[in-house]
Amino acid sequence: MEYVYGVMGLLGGLGVLLFGFKVLSDAIEKLANDRLRSWFSKTSGTGRLAGVGIGLVTTTIIQSSSATTVMTVGFVNAGVMSLTMATAVIMGANIGTTITAQIAALSAFEFSSFVLPFAFIGIFMAMLSKKDKVQTVGYILGGLGLVFVGLDIMGSSMDIFATSDTFKDLLLTIDNPFLLLLIGTAFTALIQSSSAVTTIIITMVGAGLMIGSGGNSVYFLVLGSNIGTCVTALLSAIGANTNAKRAALIHLMFNVFGTILFTIMMLCWPTFSQITFEAWFPGNPQTQIAMFHTFFNTVCVILFFPFINVFVKIATFLIRDKKEKEEQAETFLDDRFLTTPSIALLQAKKEVTRLATLAIDTLRESVNAFINKDKSDDTVIKEKIVNVNTISRRVTKFLIKLSASEVSYRDEKTISALHESLGDILRIADLADNMTKYTAHYVDDHLEFTDTVIGEVKAMDEKLGQLFDESMAAFNDENITAVVKAEELENEIDSLKKHTIDGHIRRLNEGKCQPQASSVFINLVGNIERAADHVLNLAHAFDKK
């Protein structure tokens, strides 16, 4: 019965540990979300070494190489990250994930007992304070405290097994390196966390349980866990495009090739552990395993970094392009990003920007059709309007999912602002539809407009384009100067509208314009002015954030 209690304690401790890491990583991510967004917004313009750094730091923050890799697959699937950059990020993520083992290894030191009260201190900080930053710091302390509470529970449960000669003898019989590799791979694939498996191994050896005949044996389990962690990325690539599948395959190849090299080395060098980590950290097996985990991933990155292009070529060879060119949907969105809300929000903002550009281009195209008295593009314009509506619904669903995740109050306000911006974008697309109707009247009713009228419409359209450029600069960069310029341009469009209508009425009185053209013209310039209002709203989208 005591073994049942031991297993229950181990599972409970592991649950507390993983929950603690979840709380810790979410809180750190909230503090670092602006920096994370900044890094990933510049991935297309950075070098491979920077990609390794981004993967390393991001994984250190979110405490999961699987999450970083899944997110990277999402970027590749969205077409905003190259395979080469994705490979570099994945390499960095493999180093970053070893921080979990390093934290777990700290349980071997006496001072770790003093970290346990952090769980109490942190949760009370989060409960009693109304300040968002103080709450976040509280969650960081609380999460760190829970990590060590979990480790303490796991260690206590392992003591039950450590007193059993039968269980210890059973572990000693598992001596085959390939069987240990398989066990590490299978167990990690089952729970989809190499960090959790490595932590369990560290806890076991800390309790005095020897796996295999000692020496390198326990390291083969660690190597197997690095292969098993690839399952998450492989599963995430199901249903993704060809390049995303290649990114998941590269992750698998990187870990498999590294494991093969280290397996061969340790089989040929049976005393590897004795003259390295056991000699460097005597009497501390937890630290020895954590250091081996870090050493393995760091050495693999150093060895394979010069061969990133080779990995890409192998993946491209193994996963061929389809005979018919695969159609890549233009989108910055992918549900894989939702595991990291700060990155998901960055992508959502990019998608709203793309949608706004599509809407204004459609509107200006419809205005240009009127200027040229050409309704041949009506079908194309209406298809684009339908596309705007379709994309808007997709963004709305994505934002709803994002709101359901744990986001900061500031990010929640950004999400609300994006929802409102979608409303303005849809209105712009609706106005484009109105323009096609005015063009139809213009052509079908054989209306005539003077060169002066057409010139004034052109002037308003040009100002609208300038206004959109400034508004999007304000929208994306929260640029105050751009907001001021946008307001000035919107005022100029208002003045142009009044001037053109006054001129039209004067020409009507002079008999220079057709009376039947009056409603078309007034509605046309009125719609352009209304579009300017909606574009200006985009410039002010985050004023109240």
C-alpha positions as CSV (number, residue, x, y, z in Angstrom):
1,M,0.0,0.0,0.0
2,E,2.9,2.3,0.7
3,Y,3.9,2.1,-2.9
4,V,0.4,3.4,-3.9
5,Y,0.9,6.3,-1.5
6,G,4.4,6.9,-3.0
7,V,3.0,7.0,-6.6
8,M,0.1,9.3,-5.5
9,G,2.6,11.6,-3.8
10,L,4.9,11.6,-6.9
11,L,2.0,12.5,-9.2
12,G,0.7,15.1,-6.8
13,G,4.1,16.6,-6.4
14,L,4.6,16.6,-10.1
15,G,1.3,18.4,-10.6
16,V,2.2,21.0,-8.0
17,L,5.6,21.4,-9.7
18,L,4.1,21.8,-13.2
19,F,1.5,24.2,-11.9
20,G,4.1,26.2,-10.2
21,F,6.1,26.5,-13.4
22,K,2.9,27.5,-15.3
23,V,2.2,30.2,-12.8
24,L,5.8,31.3,-12.8
25,S,6.2,31.4,-16.6
26,D,2.8,33.1,-17.2
27,A,3.8,35.9,-14.7
28,I,7.2,36.4,-16.2
29,E,5.7,36.4,-19.6
30,K,3.3,39.2,-18.5
31,L,6.3,41.3,-17.3
32,A,8.3,40.6,-20.5
33,N,5.4,40.6,-23.1
34,D,6.4,43.8,-24.7
35,R,10.0,42.6,-25.1
36,L,8.8,39.2,-26.5
37,R,6.6,41.0,-29.0
38,S,9.5,43.2,-30.0
39,W,11.8,40.2,-30.6
40,F,9.4,38.2,-32.6
41,S,8.3,41.2,-34.7
42,K,11.9,41.5,-35.9
43,T,12.6,37.9,-36.6
44,S,12.5,38.4,-40.4
45,G,15.3,40.9,-40.2
46,T,17.6,39.2,-37.8
47,G,20.5,36.8,-38.3
48,R,20.6,33.1,-37.3
49,L,22.6,33.8,-34.1
50,A,19.9,36.2,-33.0
51,G,17.4,33.5,-33.7
52,V,19.1,31.2,-31.4
53,G,19.1,33.9,-28.7
54,I,15.4,34.6,-29.2
55,G,14.6,30.9,-28.9
56,L,16.8,30.6,-25.8
57,V,15.4,33.6,-23.9
58,T,11.8,32.9,-24.9
59,T,12.0,29.3,-23.7
60,T,13.6,30.4,-20.5
61,I,10.7,32.8,-19.9
62,I,7.8,30.4,-20.8
63,Q,9.6,27.3,-19.4
64,S,8.7,25.1,-22.4
65,S,10.7,24.2,-25.5
66,S,7.6,22.5,-26.8
67,A,5.6,25.7,-26.6
68,T,8.3,27.7,-28.3
69,T,8.6,25.1,-31.0
70,V,4.9,24.9,-31.5
71,M,4.8,28.7,-31.8
72,T,7.7,28.6,-34.3
73,V,5.7,26.0,-36.4
74,G,2.9,28.5,-36.3
75,F,5.1,31.3,-37.6
76,V,6.3,29.1,-40.4
77,N,2.7,28.0,-41.2
78,A,1.7,31.7,-41.3
79,G,4.5,32.4,-43.7
80,V,6.1,35.0,-41.6
81,M,9.2,33.0,-40.6
82,S,11.7,31.2,-42.9
83,L,12.7,27.7,-42.2
84,T,16.3,28.8,-41.7
85,M,15.2,31.2,-38.9
86,A,12.9,28.6,-37.4
87,T,15.7,26.2,-37.2
88,A,17.8,28.7,-35.3
89,V,15.0,29.5,-32.9
90,I,14.4,25.8,-32.3
91,M,18.1,25.3,-31.5
92,G,17.9,28.2,-28.9
93,A,14.8,26.7,-27.4
94,N,16.6,23.4,-26.8
95,I,19.1,25.3,-24.6
96,G,16.5,27.4,-22.9
97,T,14.4,24.4,-21.8
98,T,17.3,23.2,-19.6
99,I,16.6,26.0,-17.1
100,T,13.9,23.8,-15.6
101,A,16.3,21.0,-14.7
102,Q,18.7,23.6,-13.2
103,I,15.9,24.9,-11.0
104,A,15.0,21.4,-10.0
105,A,18.6,20.6,-9.1
106,L,18.6,23.5,-6.6
107,S,16.5,21.3,-4.3
108,A,19.7,19.6,-3.4
109,F,20.9,22.7,-1.5
110,E,19.9,23.7,2.0
111,F,18.7,27.2,1.0
112,S,15.9,25.7,-1.1
113,S,13.9,25.2,2.1
114,F,13.8,29.0,2.5
115,V,12.1,29.3,-0.9
116,L,9.1,27.2,0.2
117,P,7.4,30.2,2.0
118,F,7.5,32.1,-1.3
119,A,4.3,30.2,-2.2
120,F,2.5,31.8,0.9
121,I,4.1,35.2,0.4
122,G,3.4,35.4,-3.3
123,I,-0.3,34.3,-3.2
124,F,-1.0,36.9,-0.5
125,M,0.7,39.6,-2.6
126,A,-1.5,38.6,-5.5
127,M,-4.7,38.5,-3.4
128,L,-4.2,41.7,-1.4
129,S,-2.7,44.1,-3.9
130,K,-4.8,45.9,-6.5
131,K,-1.7,46.9,-8.6
132,D,-1.2,44.7,-11.6
133,K,2.6,44.7,-11.4
134,V,2.6,43.9,-7.7
135,Q,0.2,41.0,-8.4
136,T,2.4,39.8,-11.2
137,V,5.5,39.8,-8.9
138,G,3.4,37.9,-6.3
139,Y,2.6,35.3,-8.9
140,I,6.3,35.0,-9.8
141,L,7.2,34.4,-6.1
142,G,4.2,32.1,-5.6
143,G,5.0,30.1,-8.7
144,L,8.6,29.7,-7.6
145,G,7.5,28.6,-4.2
146,L,5.1,26.0,-5.6
147,V,8.0,24.6,-7.8
148,F,10.0,23.9,-4.6
149,V,6.9,22.6,-2.8
150,G,6.3,20.2,-5.6
151,L,10.0,19.1,-5.5
152,D,9.7,18.6,-1.8
153,I,6.6,16.4,-2.2
154,M,8.2,14.4,-5.0
155,G,11.4,13.9,-2.9
156,S,9.3,12.7,0.1
157,S,7.4,10.2,-2.1
158,M,10.6,8.9,-3.6
159,D,12.0,8.2,-0.1
160,I,9.3,5.4,0.0
161,F,10.8,3.7,-3.0
162,A,14.4,4.4,-1.9
163,T,13.8,2.1,1.2
164,S,12.6,-0.8,-1.0
165,D,15.3,-3.2,-1.9
166,T,13.0,-4.8,-4.5
167,F,12.4,-1.5,-6.3
168,K,16.1,-0.6,-6.2
169,D,17.0,-4.0,-7.6
170,L,14.5,-3.5,-10.4
171,L,16.0,-0.2,-11.4
172,L,19.5,-1.8,-11.4
173,T,18.4,-4.4,-13.9
174,I,17.5,-1.7,-16.5
175,D,21.0,-1.4,-17.8
176,N,20.6,-1.6,-21.6
177,P,21.4,1.9,-23.0
178,F,18.9,1.5,-25.9
179,L,16.2,0.4,-23.5
180,L,16.9,3.4,-21.4
181,L,16.7,5.6,-24.5
182,L,13.4,4.1,-25.4
183,I,11.9,4.5,-21.9
184,G,13.0,8.2,-21.8
185,T,11.5,8.7,-25.3
186,A,8.2,6.9,-24.6
187,F,7.6,8.5,-21.2
188,T,8.3,12.0,-22.5
189,A,6.1,11.5,-25.5
190,L,3.3,10.4,-23.2
191,I,3.4,13.4,-20.9
192,Q,4.8,15.8,-23.6
193,S,7.3,17.5,-21.4
194,S,11.1,16.7,-21.3
195,S,11.4,19.1,-18.4
196,A,9.0,17.1,-16.3
197,V,10.7,13.8,-17.1
198,T,14.2,15.3,-16.3
199,T,12.8,16.6,-13.0
200,I,11.5,13.2,-12.1
201,I,14.9,11.7,-12.9
202,I,16.6,14.4,-10.8
203,T,14.2,13.7,-7.9
204,M,14.9,9.9,-8.1
205,V,18.7,10.2,-8.0
206,G,18.3,12.8,-5.2
207,A,16.5,10.2,-3.2
208,G,19.4,7.7,-3.7
209,L,17.8,5.6,-6.4
210,M,20.4,4.4,-8.9
211,I,19.2,3.7,-12.5
212,G,21.0,0.9,-14.2
213,S,24.6,0.1,-13.2
214,G,25.5,3.7,-12.6
215,G,27.9,5.6,-14.8
216,N,26.4,6.9,-18.0
217,S,23.1,5.0,-17.6
218,V,20.9,7.8,-16.2
219,Y,22.1,10.1,-19.0
220,F,20.6,7.8,-21.6
221,L,17.2,8.5,-20.1
222,V,17.9,12.2,-20.5
223,L,18.8,11.7,-24.1
224,G,15.6,9.8,-24.7
225,S,13.5,12.6,-23.2
226,N,15.0,15.0,-25.8
227,I,13.6,12.9,-28.6
228,G,10.2,12.4,-26.9
229,T,9.7,16.1,-26.5
230,C,9.5,16.4,-30.3
231,V,6.1,14.7,-30.3
232,T,4.3,17.9,-29.4
233,A,5.7,19.8,-32.4
234,L,5.0,16.9,-34.7
235,L,1.4,16.8,-33.5
236,S,1.1,20.6,-34.0
237,A,2.3,20.2,-37.6
238,I,-0.7,18.0,-38.5
239,G,-2.9,19.9,-40.9
240,A,-0.2,22.6,-41.3
241,N,1.4,23.6,-44.6
242,T,4.5,21.9,-46.0
243,N,7.0,24.3,-44.5
244,A,5.5,24.0,-41.0
245,K,5.8,20.2,-41.3
246,R,9.4,20.7,-42.3
247,A,10.1,22.8,-39.2
248,A,8.7,20.1,-37.0
249,L,10.9,17.5,-38.8
250,I,13.9,19.7,-38.3
251,H,13.2,19.8,-34.6
252,L,13.1,16.0,-34.5
253,M,16.3,15.6,-36.7
254,F,18.2,18.0,-34.4
255,N,17.4,16.0,-31.3
256,V,17.8,12.6,-32.9
257,F,21.2,13.4,-34.5
258,G,22.4,14.9,-31.3
259,T,21.2,11.8,-29.3
260,I,22.9,9.5,-31.8
261,L,26.3,11.4,-31.5
262,F,26.2,11.4,-27.7
263,T,25.0,7.7,-27.5
264,I,28.0,6.6,-29.6
265,M,30.3,8.8,-27.6
266,M,29.1,7.4,-24.2
267,L,29.1,3.8,-25.4
268,C,32.7,4.3,-26.5
269,W,33.6,6.2,-23.4
270,P,32.0,4.3,-20.4
271,T,33.8,6.5,-17.9
272,F,32.4,9.7,-19.3
273,S,30.3,10.6,-16.3
274,Q,33.0,9.7,-13.8
275,I,35.7,12.0,-15.2
276,T,33.3,14.9,-16.1
277,F,30.2,15.8,-14.1
278,E,30.8,13.4,-11.2
279,A,34.3,14.9,-10.9
280,W,33.1,18.5,-11.3
281,F,30.1,18.2,-8.9
282,P,31.0,15.4,-6.5
283,G,28.3,14.2,-4.1
284,N,25.5,16.1,-6.0
285,P,23.9,13.8,-8.6
286,Q,21.0,16.3,-9.1
287,T,23.3,19.0,-10.4
288,Q,25.3,16.4,-12.4
289,I,22.1,15.5,-14.4
290,A,21.0,19.1,-14.8
291,M,24.5,20.1,-16.1
292,F,24.6,17.1,-18.5
293,H,21.2,18.2,-19.9
294,T,22.5,21.7,-20.5
295,F,25.8,20.5,-21.8
296,F,24.1,18.1,-24.3
297,N,21.8,20.8,-25.8
298,T,24.5,23.5,-25.9
299,V,27.1,21.2,-27.6
300,C,24.5,20.1,-30.1
301,V,23.7,23.7,-31.0
302,I,27.4,24.5,-31.4
303,L,28.0,21.5,-33.6
304,F,24.9,21.8,-35.8
305,F,24.6,25.6,-36.0
306,P,27.0,25.8,-39.1
307,F,24.8,23.2,-40.8
308,I,21.4,24.9,-40.5
309,N,21.1,25.0,-44.3
310,V,21.8,21.3,-44.4
311,F,19.0,20.6,-42.0
312,V,16.7,22.7,-44.2
313,K,17.8,20.9,-47.3
314,I,17.2,17.5,-45.8
315,A,13.7,18.5,-44.5
316,T,12.9,19.9,-48.0
317,F,14.1,16.7,-49.6
318,L,12.1,14.4,-47.3
319,I,8.9,16.5,-47.4
320,R,8.4,17.5,-51.0
321,D,6.3,20.3,-52.3
322,K,3.0,19.2,-53.7
323,K,2.8,18.9,-57.5
324,E,0.2,21.6,-57.5
325,K,1.6,24.6,-55.8
326,E,0.3,24.8,-52.3
327,E,-1.8,27.9,-51.8
328,Q,-0.7,29.8,-48.7
329,A,-3.4,31.7,-47.0
330,E,-2.4,35.2,-46.3
331,T,-2.7,35.4,-42.6
332,F,-0.6,36.2,-39.5
333,L,-2.9,34.1,-37.3
334,D,-2.5,30.6,-36.1
335,D,-4.0,29.0,-33.0
336,R,-0.5,27.7,-32.1
337,F,0.3,31.2,-31.0
338,L,-2.4,31.1,-28.3
339,T,0.0,29.2,-26.0
340,T,2.0,32.5,-25.8
341,P,-0.6,35.3,-25.5
342,S,1.8,38.1,-26.0
343,I,2.9,36.7,-29.3
344,A,-0.7,35.9,-30.3
345,L,-1.6,39.6,-29.6
346,L,1.3,40.8,-31.8
347,Q,0.1,38.5,-34.6
348,A,-3.5,39.7,-34.2
349,K,-2.4,43.3,-34.5
350,K,-0.5,42.5,-37.7
351,E,-3.5,40.8,-39.1
352,V,-5.8,43.8,-38.3
353,T,-3.2,46.0,-40.1
354,R,-3.3,43.7,-43.1
355,L,-7.1,43.8,-43.1
356,A,-7.2,47.6,-42.8
357,T,-4.8,47.8,-45.8
358,L,-7.0,45.5,-47.8
359,A,-10.2,47.5,-46.9
360,I,-8.7,50.9,-47.8
361,D,-7.2,49.6,-51.1
362,T,-10.6,48.2,-52.0
363,L,-12.2,51.5,-51.2
364,R,-9.6,53.5,-53.2
365,E,-9.9,51.0,-56.1
366,S,-13.7,51.7,-56.2
367,V,-13.1,55.5,-56.1
368,N,-10.7,55.1,-59.0
369,A,-13.3,53.1,-60.9
370,F,-15.7,56.0,-60.5
371,I,-13.0,58.5,-61.6
372,N,-12.4,56.4,-64.7
373,K,-16.2,55.8,-65.3
374,D,-15.4,52.1,-65.4
375,K,-17.6,49.4,-63.7
376,S,-15.8,46.4,-65.1
377,D,-14.0,45.9,-61.8
378,D,-17.2,45.7,-59.8
379,T,-17.0,41.9,-59.4
380,V,-13.4,42.0,-58.2
381,I,-14.2,44.8,-55.8
382,K,-17.2,42.9,-54.3
383,E,-15.1,39.8,-53.9
384,K,-12.5,41.8,-52.0
385,I,-15.3,43.2,-49.8
386,V,-16.5,39.7,-49.0
387,N,-12.9,38.7,-48.2
388,V,-12.7,41.6,-45.8
389,N,-15.8,40.4,-44.0
390,T,-14.5,36.8,-43.9
391,I,-11.1,37.8,-42.5
392,S,-12.8,40.0,-40.0
393,R,-14.8,37.1,-38.6
394,R,-11.7,35.0,-38.4
395,V,-9.8,37.7,-36.5
396,T,-12.8,38.1,-34.1
397,K,-12.8,34.4,-33.3
398,F,-9.1,34.5,-32.7
399,L,-9.4,37.5,-30.4
400,I,-12.2,35.8,-28.4
401,K,-9.9,32.7,-27.9
402,L,-7.1,35.1,-26.9
403,S,-9.3,36.8,-24.3
404,A,-10.1,33.4,-22.8
405,S,-6.4,32.9,-22.1
406,E,-4.5,34.5,-19.2
407,V,-3.7,38.0,-20.5
408,S,-2.8,41.1,-18.6
409,Y,-5.3,44.0,-18.1
410,R,-3.3,46.1,-20.5
411,D,-3.4,43.4,-23.2
412,E,-7.2,42.9,-22.6
413,K,-7.7,46.6,-23.4
414,T,-5.6,46.2,-26.5
415,I,-7.8,43.3,-27.6
416,S,-10.9,45.4,-27.0
417,A,-9.3,48.2,-29.1
418,L,-8.7,45.7,-31.9
419,H,-12.4,44.6,-31.8
420,E,-13.4,48.2,-32.2
421,S,-10.9,48.7,-35.1
422,L,-12.5,45.8,-36.9
423,G,-15.8,47.7,-36.8
424,D,-14.2,50.7,-38.5
425,I,-12.5,48.5,-41.1
426,L,-15.8,46.8,-42.0
427,R,-17.4,50.3,-42.4
428,I,-14.6,51.2,-44.8
429,A,-15.3,48.1,-46.9
430,D,-19.1,48.9,-46.8
431,L,-18.3,52.3,-48.2
432,A,-16.4,50.7,-51.1
433,D,-19.6,48.8,-51.9
434,N,-21.5,52.1,-52.0
435,M,-18.9,53.5,-54.4
436,T,-19.6,50.7,-56.9
437,K,-23.3,51.7,-56.9
438,Y,-22.4,55.3,-57.6
439,T,-20.2,54.2,-60.5
440,A,-23.1,52.1,-61.8
441,H,-25.4,55.1,-61.8
442,Y,-22.6,57.2,-63.4
443,V,-22.3,54.7,-66.3
444,D,-25.9,53.4,-66.7
445,D,-27.6,56.8,-66.4
446,H,-25.1,58.5,-68.7
447,L,-24.2,61.1,-66.1
448,E,-21.6,63.8,-66.8
449,F,-19.2,65.4,-64.4
450,T,-16.9,68.3,-65.1
451,D,-13.1,68.0,-65.0
452,T,-13.2,70.2,-61.9
453,V,-15.4,67.7,-60.1
454,I,-13.3,64.7,-61.0
455,G,-10.2,66.6,-59.9
456,E,-11.7,67.4,-56.5
457,V,-12.6,63.7,-56.1
458,K,-9.0,62.8,-56.9
459,A,-7.7,65.3,-54.4
460,M,-9.9,63.8,-51.6
461,D,-8.8,60.3,-52.6
462,E,-5.1,61.3,-52.4
463,K,-5.6,62.9,-49.0
464,L,-7.4,59.7,-47.8
465,G,-4.4,57.7,-48.8
466,Q,-2.0,60.0,-46.9
467,L,-4.4,59.9,-43.9
468,F,-4.3,56.1,-43.9
469,D,-0.5,56.0,-44.0
470,E,-0.3,58.3,-40.9
471,S,-3.1,56.5,-39.1
472,M,-1.4,53.1,-39.5
473,A,1.9,54.6,-38.3
474,A,0.0,55.6,-35.2
475,F,-1.8,52.3,-35.0
476,N,1.3,50.1,-35.2
477,D,3.9,52.3,-33.4
478,E,1.6,54.4,-31.2
479,N,3.3,57.4,-32.8
480,I,2.0,60.7,-31.3
481,T,3.4,62.7,-34.2
482,A,1.5,60.5,-36.7
483,V,-1.7,61.0,-34.7
484,V,-1.4,64.8,-35.0
485,K,-0.7,64.6,-38.8
486,A,-3.6,62.2,-39.2
487,E,-5.9,64.7,-37.5
488,E,-4.7,67.5,-39.7
489,L,-5.3,65.4,-42.9
490,E,-8.8,64.5,-41.7
491,N,-9.6,68.2,-41.2
492,E,-8.3,68.9,-44.7
493,I,-10.6,66.2,-46.1
494,D,-13.6,67.8,-44.2
495,S,-12.7,71.1,-45.7
496,L,-12.3,69.6,-49.2
497,K,-15.8,68.0,-48.8
498,K,-17.4,71.4,-47.9
499,H,-15.5,73.1,-50.7
500,T,-16.5,70.6,-53.3
501,I,-20.2,70.6,-52.3
502,D,-20.3,74.4,-52.3
503,G,-18.7,74.4,-55.7
504,H,-21.1,71.8,-57.0
505,I,-24.1,73.8,-55.8
506,R,-22.7,76.9,-57.4
507,R,-22.3,75.1,-60.7
508,L,-25.8,73.7,-60.5
509,N,-27.1,77.3,-60.2
510,E,-25.0,78.2,-63.2
511,G,-26.3,75.3,-65.2
512,K,-22.9,73.7,-65.6
513,C,-23.8,70.5,-63.8
514,Q,-26.7,68.0,-64.3
515,P,-29.3,68.1,-61.5
516,Q,-29.7,64.3,-61.7
517,A,-26.0,63.9,-60.9
518,S,-26.3,65.9,-57.7
519,S,-27.2,63.1,-55.3
520,V,-24.5,60.8,-56.7
521,F,-21.8,63.4,-56.3
522,I,-22.9,64.5,-52.8
523,N,-23.1,61.0,-51.6
524,L,-19.8,60.1,-53.1
525,V,-17.8,62.9,-51.4
526,G,-19.8,62.3,-48.2
527,N,-18.7,58.6,-48.2
528,I,-15.1,59.6,-48.7
529,E,-15.4,61.9,-45.8
530,R,-17.0,59.2,-43.7
531,A,-14.2,56.8,-44.6
532,A,-11.7,59.4,-43.4
533,D,-13.5,59.4,-40.0
534,H,-13.1,55.6,-39.7
535,V,-9.5,55.8,-40.8
536,L,-8.8,58.4,-38.1
537,N,-10.4,56.2,-35.5
538,L,-7.6,53.7,-36.3
539,A,-5.1,56.3,-35.4
540,H,-6.8,56.8,-32.0
541,A,-7.4,53.0,-31.4
542,F,-5.1,52.8,-28.4
543,D,-5.6,56.2,-26.9
544,K,-7.4,54.8,-23.9
545,K,-5.2,51.7,-23.5
